[in-house]
Amino acid sequence: MEKTNVTMTTEEMQGEPAAKENETKAEKFIRIGEYRMNKAVDAIGRLENLANRGSYEYTQEQVDAMFQRLSLK
């Protein structure tokens, strides 16, 4: 019976695309950057759905707290 390798890289455990063989640091930056940016854009899109007052009730203070947390420091 063939033994399979079940070890995973840190990137694979975080759900990021697996590293390419002989990948440069610049290529790794682009690969991981694209993946993370796409996830961030998707998450922001889901946050936008919260603006629907027909489905949600919230205060201005709650909105301000969310924007404060999203702002870069």
RODREN-482138 format. One record per residue: x, y, z of N, C-alpha, C in turn; residue number from 1; residue in one letter. Coordinates in steps of 0.2 Angstrom, whole numbers. Layout:
N
NODE   neast   nnorth     nup   caeast   canorth    caup   ceast   cnorth     cup   pos   code
NODE       X        Y       Z        X         Y       Z       X        Y       Z   NUM      A
...
This chain:
73
NODE   neast   nnorth     nup   caeast   canorth    caup   ceast   cnorth     cup   pos   code
NODE       4       -6       0        0         0       0       4        6       0     1      M
NODE       3       11      -4        7        17      -5       5       22       1     2      E
NODE      11       25       4       10        29      10       9       36       7     3      K
NODE       4       40       9        3        47       7       6       52      12     4      T
NODE       9       57       9       11        63      13       6       67      15     5      N
NODE       5       68      22       -1        72      24       1       78      27     6      V
NODE       8       80      27       10        86      29       8       92      25     7      T
NODE       6       97      28        4       103      24       9      109      26     8      M
NODE       9      114      21       13       120      22       9      124      26     9      T
NODE      12      129      29        8       134      33       3      138      28    10      T
NODE       5      139      22        0       142      17      -6      138      15    11      E
NODE      -5      132      15      -10       127      13     -15      127      19    12      E
NODE     -12      127      25      -17       127      31     -21      133      31    13      M
NODE     -19      139      29      -22       145      29     -27      146      23    14      Q
NODE     -27      141      19      -31       141      13     -28      144       7    15      G
NODE     -22      147       7      -19       150       2     -16      145      -3    16      E
NODE     -16      147      -9      -13       143     -15      -6      140     -13    17      P
NODE      -5      134     -15        1       131     -13       7      134     -17    18      A
NODE      13      134     -14       19       137     -17      21      133     -23    19      A
NODE      24      137     -28       26       134     -34      33      132     -33    20      K
NODE      36      127     -37       43       125     -36      47      130     -39    21      E
NODE      52      132     -36       57       137     -38      54      144     -39    22      N
NODE      49      146     -35       45       152     -35      50      157     -32    23      E
NODE      50      163     -35       54       169     -32      50      172     -27    24      T
NODE      53      176     -23       50       180     -18      45      185     -21    25      K
NODE      46      188     -27       42       192     -30      36      188     -33    26      A
NODE      37      182     -35       31       178     -38      27      176     -32    27      E
NODE      30      175     -26       26       173     -20      22      179     -18    28      K
NODE      25      185     -18       21       191     -16      15      192     -20    29      F
NODE      16      191     -27       10       192     -32       5      186     -30    30      I
NODE       7      180     -30        2       174     -29      -2      175     -23    31      R
NODE       1      177     -17       -2       177     -11      -6      184     -10    32      I
NODE      -3      189     -13       -6       196     -13     -13      195     -17    33      G
NODE     -13      192     -23      -19       192     -26     -24      188     -23    34      E
NODE     -22      182     -20      -27       178     -16     -30      182     -10    35      Y
NODE     -26      186      -6      -28       189       0     -32      195      -2    36      R
NODE     -30      199      -8      -34       205     -10     -41      202     -12    37      M
NODE     -42      197     -16      -48       194     -18     -53      193     -12    38      N
NODE     -50      190      -7      -53       188       0     -56      194       3    39      K
NODE     -52      199       3      -53       206       7     -59      209       3    40      A
NODE     -59      209      -4      -64       212      -8     -71      209      -7    41      V
NODE     -70      202      -7      -77       198      -5     -79      200       1    42      D
NODE     -75      200       7      -77       202      13     -81      208      14    43      A
NODE     -78      213      10      -80       220      11     -87      220       7    44      I
NODE     -88      216       2      -94       216      -2    -100      213       3    45      G
NODE     -98      208       7     -103       205      12    -104      210      17    46      R
NODE    -100      215      19     -101       220      24    -106      225      21    47      L
NODE    -105      226      15     -110       231      11    -117      229      12    48      E
NODE    -118      222      12     -125       219      13    -128      221      19    49      N
NODE    -124      223      24     -127       225      31    -131      232      31    50      L
NODE    -130      236      25     -133       242      25    -140      242      23    51      A
NODE    -143      236      22     -150       235      21    -154      236      27    52      N
NODE    -157      241      28     -161       243      34    -167      238      34    53      R
NODE    -169      236      29     -175       231      29    -174      224      32    54      G
NODE    -167      223      32     -165       216      35    -162      217      42    55      S
NODE    -159      223      43     -155       224      49    -157      231      53    56      Y
NODE    -156      231      59     -157       237      63    -150      238      67    57      E
NODE    -148      245      66     -141       246      69    -141      254      71    58      Y
NODE    -137      256      75     -136       263      77    -130      266      73    59      T
NODE    -130      272      73     -124       276      70    -118      274      74    60      Q
NODE    -118      273      80     -112       272      84    -109      265      82    61      E
NODE    -114      260      80     -111       253      78    -108      254      71    62      Q
NODE    -111      258      67     -108       259      60    -101      263      61    63      V
NODE    -101      268      65      -94       271      67     -89      267      69    64      D
NODE     -91      262      74      -86       257      77     -83      253      71    65      A
NODE     -88      251      67      -85       246      61     -80      250      57    66      M
NODE     -82      256      55      -78       260      51     -71      261      54    67      F
NODE     -71      263      60      -65       264      64     -61      258      64    68      Q
NODE     -64      252      65      -60       246      65     -57      245      58    69      R
NODE     -60      247      53      -58       245      46     -52      250      44    70      L
NODE     -52      256      47      -47       261      45     -40      259      47    71      S
NODE     -36      261      42      -29       259      43     -25      264      48    72      L
NODE     -21      261      52      -18       265      57     -10      265      55    73      K
